[in-house]
């Protein structure tokens, strides 16, 4: 395969066993953990948790990534489409409220295969938002809930922190495709059954970027269309310098929440600043695979 799955369109030759490209992965999915996860948004976890499968590799190179061992270092083991299907069943048997596919973009064709026939719980596509809408169309009718990041609306921080100056152009188009597939979000008894939940992580010193992200969401969607999650959990990673070496301040997050409210974006979630803890990052020990 000459890979053009994501916006990098790097043209790398990826085979079932030979990795390549920006993501550094083969075509066969590589995963690092499968587990019931309690630290997603309340509408996803239910009683027992979201059934998360954490995939290795990533098409972004975020300098603040909390999942560095798997996203950048590639820690994990190959998992076939058939085994993925078994894992979904095992998580559902444990009480998973949904199947939450974390950083799956570069394995889209095989994951799409694993999602047939439909599962008895919602399928969540949990991605960094840097997606090719054409690739997302492979998932139409297979994914119930899209959970994209919208990391940047400004090109300068996108280039500085993720090496993707064109991030917003692709992410905004991708989110529109996601919404086209799911329509307005649907909740039942407090649980999200279908729709788009956009996440945005406030970065220290980047309040203006957050304001522009909120502007786009407010201008693009009507109340009741999508959910928005404004996150405060940024945690400095080893070797971080400059603004990335500190947490988001109370004043920064309060200003972001106030701006969100002023823009009329009320469907969704804000987060306690105490969420910025290392303990919320799983131990990627290959368990559950």
N, C-alpha and C positions, 0 to 999 in steps of 0.2 A: 504494500500500500504506500503510495506517495501521499503523505498526510496533508489534508487541508481542512481538518475537522473544526479547528478553532480560528479566531481572527489572526493568529500568527501566520497561518498558511505557509508554514516553513518548508513544506515539500520534502520532509524527511521520509526516508524509507523505513517503515515500521512493519515488522512481521510478527507472527504469533509469539515468537521467542526472542527476537532481536529488538532492543529498544532504540529509540531515536527521537530527534526533535527537541523542542523546548521543554516538553513534559518529561523527556527522558524515559519513556515507557514503551513496552511492546504493545501489540494490538490486544493480546490476552490481558484482561484486567489483573491488576496487582492490588491487593488490599492489605491493610495492616491490623484491622480489628473489626469485629462485629459484636454489638452490645446493645443493651437497653440503656438509653441515655436520658437523664433527667433534666439536662441543662439547656434544652431547646425552649422555644416560646411555649407558654402554657397550653395553647391550642393544639400543640403537636404531641405532647407527652402523655396525655391521658393519665391513667392510674399507675401504670407500670413503666412508662417511658417510651420514647421513640426508638424504633428498631434501626439503629444506625449501622451502616457499612461504610467504613472509612477507606477510601481508595488512595493509592500512592501516586506521587507525581502531581504536577500542576502546570497550567499554561501561563501562570503569572509567577513573578519572582518578588513577592512582597517582602520588603526588608523587615517587616514587623510580624511575620507569620508565626503563630503559636504552634503550628503543626510541622515545624521544620524537619523533624526526623523522617516524616513520610512525604511531605510536599516537595522538599528540596533534595533530601538525601536519598529518597526512594526506598526506604525501608518497607518491606512487605513480602508477600508471597503470591504467586500466580493463582488465580481462581477462575475456573471455566464458567461458562454460562449455566451449565447444568448444576454445578456446585453453588453458584449464586442463588439459583432457584431454591435449592435445599436450605441455604442459609436463611432466606426470607421465611420459609416455612418454620424453621426452628425459632426464629425471633417472634413470629406470630404466635407460636405455641406457648412462648413465655409471656405473652400478653402485650406485645408491641401494639401501640396505637396506630402506627404507620410504619412503612419501610422508608427510611431516610438515607438516601444515597449521597454521600458527602464527597465533593470534588470528583464528579464522575465524567466530566466533559470529554476527556481524551479517550475514554473507553465507550463512547456512545453506541457504536454498532452492536457490540457484544451485550451491553447492558440492555439495549432495546430488545434483543433476542430473549434475554432472561425474563422479561416482563410479560411474556405471552405464555399461557392465557392470563387474563387479569387476576390480580390478587384480591383477597377479601378485605384488605385494608387499604387506605390511600397510599399512593407512591409519591414520595417527596424528592424533587430534584434540587439538591442543595449545592449551589455552585458559587464561584467567585464573580459571576455576572459577565465575565469576558467570553461571550458566546457568539457563535455564528448562527444567525436565524435559520439558515438553510439546514444546518445540522440539527437544530431543535425540532425541525419538522419531522425528523425520524421518530420523534417521541409522541407525536400527536395521537391521542387516544390511549396512551400508555402511562403517562404521568398525570396525576390528579392535582398535585400541588407543586408550584414552582417557588423555590426559596432562594432567590438570587441576592447576592450582595449588590449594592450600588455604591461602590467604594468612592468614586470620584465623579464630580461634574466639571472639575477644572483640570486642564491638561498638565499643568506644571507639577502638582503633587503626584498625578498618575505616572508621569515619567520618572520623577525623583524616587518614588517609593516602590513602584511596581514595574518599571521599565516598559510601560504601555501608554504612551502619550495619547493614543487614539481610544483609550478605554471607554470614555463616555459615549462616543459615537456608536461603538459596538454594543455596549451594555444597554443603552437606551433602546436601541432597535431590538435587542434580544428580549427585553422586558415587554415590549409591545407585542412581539410574537407569542410570548408566554401568555399574555392576557388574551390574545386572540384565540388561543387554544382552550383556555379554561373559562373565560368570561368572569363576571364578578364573583367574588369569593362567597362560599357557602359554609355556614357553621351549623352544627347540630349538637345541642347540649354542651356547648362550650368547646367543641372539637372542630377543627377545620377539616372539611371534607374535600374541598376543591378551591382553586383560586391561586392568586399570587400574593406572597408575603415578601416584601422588599426589606432587606436588612441594610443598615448603614452604621458603620463603626466610626464614631467621632475620634479623630486622631489629635493628639496634643498639638496646639498651635495651628490647627487647620479648620477653625470655625467657619471661615468664609466658604471653604469647600463644602462643608455640611449645609450651610444656608442655600447654596446653589443646588445641591441635591434635593433638598426639601422643596425649593422653588419648582423644580422640574416635576416632582411627584404631584404637587398641588395643582400645577397648571395642566397636567396631562390626564389626571384621573379625577373622577367625581367621587364624592362620599359614597361608600358602599362598593366601590370597584375593587380596590386592593387594600391590603394591610401593610402597615409600615412599622418597622422595629428600629428604634434609635438606641444604639448600644453604647455603653460606657465602659466596656470591659477591656479596653486596650491595656496590655501588660508589656512593659519594656522587656525586650529579649536580650540575651547575652551579646555584648559588643555594641549595643545601641548607642548612638551619639546624637547630639543636638536635641531637638524636641522629642525625638523618639526615646530618649533616655529617661523620660519622666511619665507619670500617669497624667490623664486628663484631670484638670482642676475642677473643683466644685463649681466655680464661677463659669467655666467653659461649658460644662454640661447643662447647668441651669439656663444659660443663654440659648443653647441649642433647643432645649425643651420649650422655652418661651417662644422661640421663633417658630417651632413646629405648631404650637397652639395658635399663634397669630396667623399662620397660613391656613388654618382650618383643617389640618390633617389630624383627625381624631380617631381614626380606625387603626388600632394597633397597640404598640407597647413602648414604654420607656423602661429604663433599667436602673437599678440601684448602683451607685458607684462602687459599692463593696463587691460587685461582680468581677472586678478586675483582680482575679486571683489565679495563680498558676494551677491550683488544684482542680480547676474546672477543665483542664486539658487532659484527655484520657492517656493512659499508659498504652502505647501502641505495641502490645506484646504478642500480636497475631492470634489472640484468643478469639474463639467463636468462628474461626475459619475452617 
